[in-house]
Amino acid sequence: MFEWNGDRKQFLSVLWIFLSVNYIYCDIFSLHHAETLKGFIVGEIGGMKLTEEFLLSFAFIMQIPMAMIVLSRVLVFRINKYLNIVAALITGSIQSYTLYMGGTLHYVFFSIIEISTAILILYLAVTWHEADAVKNRTA
């Protein structure tokens, strides 16, 4: 039913794309929810002030999955493995924390998908062995 050539670099990159698109669509859906949109307009959501500094800090955080799209494809094995672990832990932890704070039904749905994807990335990175990376490089 599924077909995968075993190239973890490629698969990790695709998973980071999938994760990034889910983040984007969750935010777009949130703009269609009246209460959330009112919060954006007022500049406060869930007790958090949406200041320029707050938005800048999340801009940095959102660069993590987007940078991993490219880095997963081009980094050498050891750095790639550990950077995927760290990035998945950071993004998954932040998403878990925000889910714990609550949210709309669509937010909960997207969060579960995003956390699951971060866990899959973490699993693939932790179980990745250099012999597999060398095998795919020569294939």
Phi and psi in radians as a Rosetta constraint file:
Dihedral C 1 N 2 CA 2 C 2 CIRCULARHARMONIC -1.857 0.35
Dihedral N 2 CA 2 C 2 N 3 CIRCULARHARMONIC 2.621 0.35
Dihedral C 2 N 3 CA 3 C 3 CIRCULARHARMONIC -2.331 0.35
Dihedral N 3 CA 3 C 3 N 4 CIRCULARHARMONIC 2.225 0.35
Dihedral C 3 N 4 CA 4 C 4 CIRCULARHARMONIC -2.459 0.35
Dihedral N 4 CA 4 C 4 N 5 CIRCULARHARMONIC 2.331 0.35
Dihedral C 4 N 5 CA 5 C 5 CIRCULARHARMONIC -1.436 0.35
Dihedral N 5 CA 5 C 5 N 6 CIRCULARHARMONIC 0.008 0.35
Dihedral C 5 N 6 CA 6 C 6 CIRCULARHARMONIC 1.524 0.35
Dihedral N 6 CA 6 C 6 N 7 CIRCULARHARMONIC 0.006 0.35
Dihedral C 6 N 7 CA 7 C 7 CIRCULARHARMONIC -1.400 0.35
Dihedral N 7 CA 7 C 7 N 8 CIRCULARHARMONIC 1.763 0.35
Dihedral C 7 N 8 CA 8 C 8 CIRCULARHARMONIC -1.195 0.35
Dihedral N 8 CA 8 C 8 N 9 CIRCULARHARMONIC -0.579 0.35
Dihedral C 8 N 9 CA 9 C 9 CIRCULARHARMONIC -0.987 0.35
Dihedral N 9 CA 9 C 9 N 10 CIRCULARHARMONIC -0.864 0.35
Dihedral C 9 N 10 CA 10 C 10 CIRCULARHARMONIC -1.122 0.35
Dihedral N 10 CA 10 C 10 N 11 CIRCULARHARMONIC -0.810 0.35
Dihedral C 10 N 11 CA 11 C 11 CIRCULARHARMONIC -1.160 0.35
Dihedral N 11 CA 11 C 11 N 12 CIRCULARHARMONIC -0.731 0.35
Dihedral C 11 N 12 CA 12 C 12 CIRCULARHARMONIC -1.073 0.35
Dihedral N 12 CA 12 C 12 N 13 CIRCULARHARMONIC -0.728 0.35
Dihedral C 12 N 13 CA 13 C 13 CIRCULARHARMONIC -1.052 0.35
Dihedral N 13 CA 13 C 13 N 14 CIRCULARHARMONIC -0.768 0.35
Dihedral C 13 N 14 CA 14 C 14 CIRCULARHARMONIC -1.119 0.35
Dihedral N 14 CA 14 C 14 N 15 CIRCULARHARMONIC -0.687 0.35
Dihedral C 14 N 15 CA 15 C 15 CIRCULARHARMONIC -1.149 0.35
Dihedral N 15 CA 15 C 15 N 16 CIRCULARHARMONIC -0.638 0.35
Dihedral C 15 N 16 CA 16 C 16 CIRCULARHARMONIC -1.164 0.35
Dihedral N 16 CA 16 C 16 N 17 CIRCULARHARMONIC -0.630 0.35
Dihedral C 16 N 17 CA 17 C 17 CIRCULARHARMONIC -1.091 0.35
Dihedral N 17 CA 17 C 17 N 18 CIRCULARHARMONIC -0.849 0.35
Dihedral C 17 N 18 CA 18 C 18 CIRCULARHARMONIC -0.994 0.35
Dihedral N 18 CA 18 C 18 N 19 CIRCULARHARMONIC -0.778 0.35
Dihedral C 18 N 19 CA 19 C 19 CIRCULARHARMONIC -1.119 0.35
Dihedral N 19 CA 19 C 19 N 20 CIRCULARHARMONIC -0.785 0.35
Dihedral C 19 N 20 CA 20 C 20 CIRCULARHARMONIC -1.089 0.35
Dihedral N 20 CA 20 C 20 N 21 CIRCULARHARMONIC -0.738 0.35
Dihedral C 20 N 21 CA 21 C 21 CIRCULARHARMONIC -1.127 0.35
Dihedral N 21 CA 21 C 21 N 22 CIRCULARHARMONIC -0.670 0.35
Dihedral C 21 N 22 CA 22 C 22 CIRCULARHARMONIC -1.110 0.35
Dihedral N 22 CA 22 C 22 N 23 CIRCULARHARMONIC -0.723 0.35
Dihedral C 22 N 23 CA 23 C 23 CIRCULARHARMONIC -1.017 0.35
Dihedral N 23 CA 23 C 23 N 24 CIRCULARHARMONIC -0.820 0.35
Dihedral C 23 N 24 CA 24 C 24 CIRCULARHARMONIC -1.094 0.35
Dihedral N 24 CA 24 C 24 N 25 CIRCULARHARMONIC -0.847 0.35
Dihedral C 24 N 25 CA 25 C 25 CIRCULARHARMONIC -1.149 0.35
Dihedral N 25 CA 25 C 25 N 26 CIRCULARHARMONIC -0.612 0.35
Dihedral C 25 N 26 CA 26 C 26 CIRCULARHARMONIC -1.070 0.35
Dihedral N 26 CA 26 C 26 N 27 CIRCULARHARMONIC -0.760 0.35
Dihedral C 26 N 27 CA 27 C 27 CIRCULARHARMONIC -1.156 0.35
Dihedral N 27 CA 27 C 27 N 28 CIRCULARHARMONIC -0.675 0.35
Dihedral C 27 N 28 CA 28 C 28 CIRCULARHARMONIC -1.125 0.35
Dihedral N 28 CA 28 C 28 N 29 CIRCULARHARMONIC -0.787 0.35
Dihedral C 28 N 29 CA 29 C 29 CIRCULARHARMONIC -1.049 0.35
Dihedral N 29 CA 29 C 29 N 30 CIRCULARHARMONIC -0.664 0.35
Dihedral C 29 N 30 CA 30 C 30 CIRCULARHARMONIC -1.066 0.35
Dihedral N 30 CA 30 C 30 N 31 CIRCULARHARMONIC -0.565 0.35
Dihedral C 30 N 31 CA 31 C 31 CIRCULARHARMONIC -1.208 0.35
Dihedral N 31 CA 31 C 31 N 32 CIRCULARHARMONIC -0.253 0.35
Dihedral C 31 N 32 CA 32 C 32 CIRCULARHARMONIC -1.671 0.35
Dihedral N 32 CA 32 C 32 N 33 CIRCULARHARMONIC -0.023 0.35
Dihedral C 32 N 33 CA 33 C 33 CIRCULARHARMONIC -1.707 0.35
Dihedral N 33 CA 33 C 33 N 34 CIRCULARHARMONIC 2.055 0.35
Dihedral C 33 N 34 CA 34 C 34 CIRCULARHARMONIC -0.960 0.35
Dihedral N 34 CA 34 C 34 N 35 CIRCULARHARMONIC -0.847 0.35
Dihedral C 34 N 35 CA 35 C 35 CIRCULARHARMONIC -1.112 0.35
Dihedral N 35 CA 35 C 35 N 36 CIRCULARHARMONIC -0.725 0.35
Dihedral C 35 N 36 CA 36 C 36 CIRCULARHARMONIC -1.161 0.35
Dihedral N 36 CA 36 C 36 N 37 CIRCULARHARMONIC -0.734 0.35
Dihedral C 36 N 37 CA 37 C 37 CIRCULARHARMONIC -1.074 0.35
Dihedral N 37 CA 37 C 37 N 38 CIRCULARHARMONIC -0.713 0.35
Dihedral C 37 N 38 CA 38 C 38 CIRCULARHARMONIC -1.050 0.35
Dihedral N 38 CA 38 C 38 N 39 CIRCULARHARMONIC -0.720 0.35
Dihedral C 38 N 39 CA 39 C 39 CIRCULARHARMONIC -1.088 0.35
Dihedral N 39 CA 39 C 39 N 40 CIRCULARHARMONIC -0.720 0.35
Dihedral C 39 N 40 CA 40 C 40 CIRCULARHARMONIC -1.083 0.35
Dihedral N 40 CA 40 C 40 N 41 CIRCULARHARMONIC -0.748 0.35
Dihedral C 40 N 41 CA 41 C 41 CIRCULARHARMONIC -1.129 0.35
Dihedral N 41 CA 41 C 41 N 42 CIRCULARHARMONIC -0.726 0.35
Dihedral C 41 N 42 CA 42 C 42 CIRCULARHARMONIC -1.293 0.35
Dihedral N 42 CA 42 C 42 N 43 CIRCULARHARMONIC -0.480 0.35
Dihedral C 42 N 43 CA 43 C 43 CIRCULARHARMONIC 1.624 0.35
Dihedral N 43 CA 43 C 43 N 44 CIRCULARHARMONIC 0.411 0.35
Dihedral C 43 N 44 CA 44 C 44 CIRCULARHARMONIC -2.613 0.35
Dihedral N 44 CA 44 C 44 N 45 CIRCULARHARMONIC 2.210 0.35
Dihedral C 44 N 45 CA 45 C 45 CIRCULARHARMONIC -2.316 0.35
Dihedral N 45 CA 45 C 45 N 46 CIRCULARHARMONIC 2.222 0.35
Dihedral C 45 N 46 CA 46 C 46 CIRCULARHARMONIC 0.981 0.35
Dihedral N 46 CA 46 C 46 N 47 CIRCULARHARMONIC 0.602 0.35
Dihedral C 46 N 47 CA 47 C 47 CIRCULARHARMONIC 1.425 0.35
Dihedral N 47 CA 47 C 47 N 48 CIRCULARHARMONIC 0.005 0.35
Dihedral C 47 N 48 CA 48 C 48 CIRCULARHARMONIC -1.761 0.35
Dihedral N 48 CA 48 C 48 N 49 CIRCULARHARMONIC 2.231 0.35
Dihedral C 48 N 49 CA 49 C 49 CIRCULARHARMONIC -1.366 0.35
Dihedral N 49 CA 49 C 49 N 50 CIRCULARHARMONIC 2.271 0.35
Dihedral C 49 N 50 CA 50 C 50 CIRCULARHARMONIC -1.577 0.35
Dihedral N 50 CA 50 C 50 N 51 CIRCULARHARMONIC 1.250 0.35
Dihedral C 50 N 51 CA 51 C 51 CIRCULARHARMONIC -1.430 0.35
Dihedral N 51 CA 51 C 51 N 52 CIRCULARHARMONIC 2.955 0.35
Dihedral C 51 N 52 CA 52 C 52 CIRCULARHARMONIC -1.073 0.35
Dihedral N 52 CA 52 C 52 N 53 CIRCULARHARMONIC -0.662 0.35
Dihedral C 52 N 53 CA 53 C 53 CIRCULARHARMONIC -1.153 0.35
Dihedral N 53 CA 53 C 53 N 54 CIRCULARHARMONIC -0.723 0.35
Dihedral C 53 N 54 CA 54 C 54 CIRCULARHARMONIC -1.070 0.35
Dihedral N 54 CA 54 C 54 N 55 CIRCULARHARMONIC -0.837 0.35
Dihedral C 54 N 55 CA 55 C 55 CIRCULARHARMONIC -1.132 0.35
Dihedral N 55 CA 55 C 55 N 56 CIRCULARHARMONIC -0.656 0.35
Dihedral C 55 N 56 CA 56 C 56 CIRCULARHARMONIC -1.118 0.35
Dihedral N 56 CA 56 C 56 N 57 CIRCULARHARMONIC -0.732 0.35
Dihedral C 56 N 57 CA 57 C 57 CIRCULARHARMONIC -1.093 0.35
Dihedral N 57 CA 57 C 57 N 58 CIRCULARHARMONIC -0.689 0.35
Dihedral C 57 N 58 CA 58 C 58 CIRCULARHARMONIC -1.287 0.35
Dihedral N 58 CA 58 C 58 N 59 CIRCULARHARMONIC -0.446 0.35
Dihedral C 58 N 59 CA 59 C 59 CIRCULARHARMONIC -1.113 0.35
Dihedral N 59 CA 59 C 59 N 60 CIRCULARHARMONIC -0.712 0.35
Dihedral C 59 N 60 CA 60 C 60 CIRCULARHARMONIC -1.111 0.35
Dihedral N 60 CA 60 C 60 N 61 CIRCULARHARMONIC -0.784 0.35
Dihedral C 60 N 61 CA 61 C 61 CIRCULARHARMONIC -1.071 0.35
Dihedral N 61 CA 61 C 61 N 62 CIRCULARHARMONIC -0.703 0.35
Dihedral C 61 N 62 CA 62 C 62 CIRCULARHARMONIC -1.251 0.35
Dihedral N 62 CA 62 C 62 N 63 CIRCULARHARMONIC -0.301 0.35
Dihedral C 62 N 63 CA 63 C 63 CIRCULARHARMONIC -1.236 0.35
Dihedral N 63 CA 63 C 63 N 64 CIRCULARHARMONIC -0.385 0.35
Dihedral C 63 N 64 CA 64 C 64 CIRCULARHARMONIC -1.036 0.35
Dihedral N 64 CA 64 C 64 N 65 CIRCULARHARMONIC -1.030 0.35
Dihedral C 64 N 65 CA 65 C 65 CIRCULARHARMONIC -1.142 0.35
Dihedral N 65 CA 65 C 65 N 66 CIRCULARHARMONIC -0.579 0.35
Dihedral C 65 N 66 CA 66 C 66 CIRCULARHARMONIC -1.218 0.35
Dihedral N 66 CA 66 C 66 N 67 CIRCULARHARMONIC -0.681 0.35
Dihedral C 66 N 67 CA 67 C 67 CIRCULARHARMONIC -1.168 0.35
Dihedral N 67 CA 67 C 67 N 68 CIRCULARHARMONIC -0.605 0.35
Dihedral C 67 N 68 CA 68 C 68 CIRCULARHARMONIC -1.169 0.35
Dihedral N 68 CA 68 C 68 N 69 CIRCULARHARMONIC -0.386 0.35
Dihedral C 68 N 69 CA 69 C 69 CIRCULARHARMONIC -1.000 0.35
Dihedral N 69 CA 69 C 69 N 70 CIRCULARHARMONIC -0.827 0.35
Dihedral C 69 N 70 CA 70 C 70 CIRCULARHARMONIC -1.409 0.35
Dihedral N 70 CA 70 C 70 N 71 CIRCULARHARMONIC -0.821 0.35
Dihedral C 70 N 71 CA 71 C 71 CIRCULARHARMONIC -1.079 0.35
Dihedral N 71 CA 71 C 71 N 72 CIRCULARHARMONIC -0.601 0.35
Dihedral C 71 N 72 CA 72 C 72 CIRCULARHARMONIC -1.078 0.35
Dihedral N 72 CA 72 C 72 N 73 CIRCULARHARMONIC -0.467 0.35
Dihedral C 72 N 73 CA 73 C 73 CIRCULARHARMONIC -1.526 0.35
Dihedral N 73 CA 73 C 73 N 74 CIRCULARHARMONIC -0.484 0.35
Dihedral C 73 N 74 CA 74 C 74 CIRCULARHARMONIC -1.951 0.35
Dihedral N 74 CA 74 C 74 N 75 CIRCULARHARMONIC -0.315 0.35
Dihedral C 74 N 75 CA 75 C 75 CIRCULARHARMONIC -1.324 0.35
Dihedral N 75 CA 75 C 75 N 76 CIRCULARHARMONIC 2.666 0.35
Dihedral C 75 N 76 CA 76 C 76 CIRCULARHARMONIC -1.208 0.35
Dihedral N 76 CA 76 C 76 N 77 CIRCULARHARMONIC 2.803 0.35
Dihedral C 76 N 77 CA 77 C 77 CIRCULARHARMONIC -0.838 0.35
Dihedral N 77 CA 77 C 77 N 78 CIRCULARHARMONIC -1.051 0.35
Dihedral C 77 N 78 CA 78 C 78 CIRCULARHARMONIC -1.058 0.35
Dihedral N 78 CA 78 C 78 N 79 CIRCULARHARMONIC -0.846 0.35
Dihedral C 78 N 79 CA 79 C 79 CIRCULARHARMONIC -1.121 0.35
Dihedral N 79 CA 79 C 79 N 80 CIRCULARHARMONIC -0.726 0.35
Dihedral C 79 N 80 CA 80 C 80 CIRCULARHARMONIC -1.028 0.35
Dihedral N 80 CA 80 C 80 N 81 CIRCULARHARMONIC -0.864 0.35
Dihedral C 80 N 81 CA 81 C 81 CIRCULARHARMONIC -0.994 0.35
Dihedral N 81 CA 81 C 81 N 82 CIRCULARHARMONIC -0.931 0.35
Dihedral C 81 N 82 CA 82 C 82 CIRCULARHARMONIC -1.255 0.35
Dihedral N 82 CA 82 C 82 N 83 CIRCULARHARMONIC -0.580 0.35
Dihedral C 82 N 83 CA 83 C 83 CIRCULARHARMONIC -1.200 0.35
Dihedral N 83 CA 83 C 83 N 84 CIRCULARHARMONIC -0.651 0.35
Dihedral C 83 N 84 CA 84 C 84 CIRCULARHARMONIC -1.115 0.35
Dihedral N 84 CA 84 C 84 N 85 CIRCULARHARMONIC -0.694 0.35
Dihedral C 84 N 85 CA 85 C 85 CIRCULARHARMONIC -1.081 0.35
Dihedral N 85 CA 85 C 85 N 86 CIRCULARHARMONIC -0.883 0.35
Dihedral C 85 N 86 CA 86 C 86 CIRCULARHARMONIC -1.100 0.35
Dihedral N 86 CA 86 C 86 N 87 CIRCULARHARMONIC -0.796 0.35
Dihedral C 86 N 87 CA 87 C 87 CIRCULARHARMONIC -1.119 0.35
Dihedral N 87 CA 87 C 87 N 88 CIRCULARHARMONIC -0.722 0.35
Dihedral C 87 N 88 CA 88 C 88 CIRCULARHARMONIC -1.163 0.35
Dihedral N 88 CA 88 C 88 N 89 CIRCULARHARMONIC -0.683 0.35
Dihedral C 88 N 89 CA 89 C 89 CIRCULARHARMONIC -1.114 0.35
Dihedral N 89 CA 89 C 89 N 90 CIRCULARHARMONIC -0.757 0.35
Dihedral C 89 N 90 CA 90 C 90 CIRCULARHARMONIC -1.133 0.35
Dihedral N 90 CA 90 C 90 N 91 CIRCULARHARMONIC -0.941 0.35
Dihedral C 90 N 91 CA 91 C 91 CIRCULARHARMONIC -1.160 0.35
Dihedral N 91 CA 91 C 91 N 92 CIRCULARHARMONIC -0.724 0.35
Dihedral C 91 N 92 CA 92 C 92 CIRCULARHARMONIC -1.138 0.35
Dihedral N 92 CA 92 C 92 N 93 CIRCULARHARMONIC -0.691 0.35
Dihedral C 92 N 93 CA 93 C 93 CIRCULARHARMONIC -1.158 0.35
Dihedral N 93 CA 93 C 93 N 94 CIRCULARHARMONIC -0.773 0.35
Dihedral C 93 N 94 CA 94 C 94 CIRCULARHARMONIC -1.102 0.35
Dihedral N 94 CA 94 C 94 N 95 CIRCULARHARMONIC -0.769 0.35
Dihedral C 94 N 95 CA 95 C 95 CIRCULARHARMONIC -1.149 0.35
Dihedral N 95 CA 95 C 95 N 96 CIRCULARHARMONIC -0.672 0.35
Dihedral C 95 N 96 CA 96 C 96 CIRCULARHARMONIC -1.095 0.35
Dihedral N 96 CA 96 C 96 N 97 CIRCULARHARMONIC -0.726 0.35
Dihedral C 96 N 97 CA 97 C 97 CIRCULARHARMONIC -1.106 0.35
Dihedral N 97 CA 97 C 97 N 98 CIRCULARHARMONIC -0.801 0.35
Dihedral C 97 N 98 CA 98 C 98 CIRCULARHARMONIC -1.181 0.35
Dihedral N 98 CA 98 C 98 N 99 CIRCULARHARMONIC -0.573 0.35
Dihedral C 98 N 99 CA 99 C 99 CIRCULARHARMONIC -1.164 0.35
Dihedral N 99 CA 99 C 99 N 100 CIRCULARHARMONIC -0.679 0.35
Dihedral C 99 N 100 CA 100 C 100 CIRCULARHARMONIC -1.043 0.35
Dihedral N 100 CA 100 C 100 N 101 CIRCULARHARMONIC -0.529 0.35
Dihedral C 100 N 101 CA 101 C 101 CIRCULARHARMONIC -1.278 0.35
Dihedral N 101 CA 101 C 101 N 102 CIRCULARHARMONIC -0.250 0.35
Dihedral C 101 N 102 CA 102 C 102 CIRCULARHARMONIC 1.730 0.35
Dihedral N 102 CA 102 C 102 N 103 CIRCULARHARMONIC 3.125 0.35
Dihedral C 102 N 103 CA 103 C 103 CIRCULARHARMONIC 2.838 0.35
Dihedral N 103 CA 103 C 103 N 104 CIRCULARHARMONIC -3.076 0.35
Dihedral C 103 N 104 CA 104 C 104 CIRCULARHARMONIC -1.271 0.35
Dihedral N 104 CA 104 C 104 N 105 CIRCULARHARMONIC 2.933 0.35
Dihedral C 104 N 105 CA 105 C 105 CIRCULARHARMONIC -1.036 0.35
Dihedral N 105 CA 105 C 105 N 106 CIRCULARHARMONIC -0.750 0.35
Dihedral C 105 N 106 CA 106 C 106 CIRCULARHARMONIC -1.162 0.35
Dihedral N 106 CA 106 C 106 N 107 CIRCULARHARMONIC -0.601 0.35
Dihedral C 106 N 107 CA 107 C 107 CIRCULARHARMONIC -1.144 0.35
Dihedral N 107 CA 107 C 107 N 108 CIRCULARHARMONIC -0.743 0.35
Dihedral C 107 N 108 CA 108 C 108 CIRCULARHARMONIC -1.087 0.35
Dihedral N 108 CA 108 C 108 N 109 CIRCULARHARMONIC -0.777 0.35
Dihedral C 108 N 109 CA 109 C 109 CIRCULARHARMONIC -1.035 0.35
Dihedral N 109 CA 109 C 109 N 110 CIRCULARHARMONIC -0.928 0.35
Dihedral C 109 N 110 CA 110 C 110 CIRCULARHARMONIC -1.068 0.35
Dihedral N 110 CA 110 C 110 N 111 CIRCULARHARMONIC -0.699 0.35
Dihedral C 110 N 111 CA 111 C 111 CIRCULARHARMONIC -1.061 0.35
Dihedral N 111 CA 111 C 111 N 112 CIRCULARHARMONIC -0.735 0.35
Dihedral C 111 N 112 CA 112 C 112 CIRCULARHARMONIC -1.087 0.35
Dihedral N 112 CA 112 C 112 N 113 CIRCULARHARMONIC -0.740 0.35
Dihedral C 112 N 113 CA 113 C 113 CIRCULARHARMONIC -1.101 0.35
Dihedral N 113 CA 113 C 113 N 114 CIRCULARHARMONIC -0.792 0.35
Dihedral C 113 N 114 CA 114 C 114 CIRCULARHARMONIC -1.156 0.35
Dihedral N 114 CA 114 C 114 N 115 CIRCULARHARMONIC -0.742 0.35
Dihedral C 114 N 115 CA 115 C 115 CIRCULARHARMONIC -1.156 0.35
Dihedral N 115 CA 115 C 115 N 116 CIRCULARHARMONIC -0.724 0.35
Dihedral C 115 N 116 CA 116 C 116 CIRCULARHARMONIC -1.079 0.35
Dihedral N 116 CA 116 C 116 N 117 CIRCULARHARMONIC -0.702 0.35
Dihedral C 116 N 117 CA 117 C 117 CIRCULARHARMONIC -1.150 0.35
Dihedral N 117 CA 117 C 117 N 118 CIRCULARHARMONIC -0.735 0.35
Dihedral C 117 N 118 CA 118 C 118 CIRCULARHARMONIC -1.079 0.35
Dihedral N 118 CA 118 C 118 N 119 CIRCULARHARMONIC -0.684 0.35
Dihedral C 118 N 119 CA 119 C 119 CIRCULARHARMONIC -1.149 0.35
Dihedral N 119 CA 119 C 119 N 120 CIRCULARHARMONIC -0.710 0.35
Dihedral C 119 N 120 CA 120 C 120 CIRCULARHARMONIC -1.116 0.35
Dihedral N 120 CA 120 C 120 N 121 CIRCULARHARMONIC -0.760 0.35
Dihedral C 120 N 121 CA 121 C 121 CIRCULARHARMONIC -1.052 0.35
Dihedral N 121 CA 121 C 121 N 122 CIRCULARHARMONIC -0.783 0.35
Dihedral C 121 N 122 CA 122 C 122 CIRCULARHARMONIC -1.039 0.35
Dihedral N 122 CA 122 C 122 N 123 CIRCULARHARMONIC -0.804 0.35
Dihedral C 122 N 123 CA 123 C 123 CIRCULARHARMONIC -1.066 0.35
Dihedral N 123 CA 123 C 123 N 124 CIRCULARHARMONIC -0.826 0.35
Dihedral C 123 N 124 CA 124 C 124 CIRCULARHARMONIC -1.103 0.35
Dihedral N 124 CA 124 C 124 N 125 CIRCULARHARMONIC -0.651 0.35
Dihedral C 124 N 125 CA 125 C 125 CIRCULARHARMONIC -1.260 0.35
Dihedral N 125 CA 125 C 125 N 126 CIRCULARHARMONIC -0.766 0.35
Dihedral C 125 N 126 CA 126 C 126 CIRCULARHARMONIC -1.122 0.35
Dihedral N 126 CA 126 C 126 N 127 CIRCULARHARMONIC -0.668 0.35
Dihedral C 126 N 127 CA 127 C 127 CIRCULARHARMONIC -1.572 0.35
Dihedral N 127 CA 127 C 127 N 128 CIRCULARHARMONIC 0.084 0.35
Dihedral C 127 N 128 CA 128 C 128 CIRCULARHARMONIC -1.374 0.35
Dihedral N 128 CA 128 C 128 N 129 CIRCULARHARMONIC 2.232 0.35
Dihedral C 128 N 129 CA 129 C 129 CIRCULARHARMONIC -1.986 0.35
Dihedral N 129 CA 129 C 129 N 130 CIRCULARHARMONIC 2.577 0.35
Dihedral C 129 N 130 CA 130 C 130 CIRCULARHARMONIC -1.037 0.35
Dihedral N 130 CA 130 C 130 N 131 CIRCULARHARMONIC -0.588 0.35
Dihedral C 130 N 131 CA 131 C 131 CIRCULARHARMONIC -1.061 0.35
Dihedral N 131 CA 131 C 131 N 132 CIRCULARHARMONIC -0.648 0.35
Dihedral C 131 N 132 CA 132 C 132 CIRCULARHARMONIC -1.165 0.35
Dihedral N 132 CA 132 C 132 N 133 CIRCULARHARMONIC -0.699 0.35
Dihedral C 132 N 133 CA 133 C 133 CIRCULARHARMONIC -1.136 0.35
Dihedral N 133 CA 133 C 133 N 134 CIRCULARHARMONIC -0.722 0.35
Dihedral C 133 N 134 CA 134 C 134 CIRCULARHARMONIC -1.166 0.35
Dihedral N 134 CA 134 C 134 N 135 CIRCULARHARMONIC -0.734 0.35
Dihedral C 134 N 135 CA 135 C 135 CIRCULARHARMONIC -1.035 0.35
Dihedral N 135 CA 135 C 135 N 136 CIRCULARHARMONIC -0.755 0.35
Dihedral C 135 N 136 CA 136 C 136 CIRCULARHARMONIC -1.278 0.35
Dihedral N 136 CA 136 C 136 N 137 CIRCULARHARMONIC -0.472 0.35
Dihedral C 136 N 137 CA 137 C 137 CIRCULARHARMONIC -1.219 0.35
Dihedral N 137 CA 137 C 137 N 138 CIRCULARHARMONIC -0.592 0.35
Dihedral C 137 N 138 CA 138 C 138 CIRCULARHARMONIC -1.568 0.35
Dihedral N 138 CA 138 C 138 N 139 CIRCULARHARMONIC -0.240 0.35
